Amino acid sequence: VPMPVQKSVQLMDAVMDSYQNNSGHTFFLQNAGHCGTSWVSNTIASAICAKEDVVFTVKYSGIAALLLQGEQTAHSRFKLPIPILEDSVCPISENSKLHKVIAKTKLII
């Protein structure tokens, strides 16, 4: 069942409000495949990118990532090891370009 439009709009409004007020809230968007989550993610990312801010859009699987702007998995974007274990770390050095971009990132979806 696709995500109802009203719920999509409420979620987008809440995320944009958090972004605009620099509130740092965490939101979880989860739904079955083909239910509008990629559309919601891309719409939010586009709105923030239009303001020339950095947004990372990532998904767990490569197939799902193809539907997002940037087309990256979380493993690829954040250098996450596969499999992720309890003591796993991301090998992102403090002087790397990725670290600098992450520091400027306003939203990770």
Buried (B, 14 or more C-beta within 10 A) or exposed (E): EEBEEEEBEEBBEEBBEBBEEEEEEEEEBEBEEEBBBBEBBBBBBEBBBEEEBBBBBBBEEEEBBEBBBBBBBBBEBBEBEEEEEEEEEBEEEEEEEBEEEBEEEEBBB
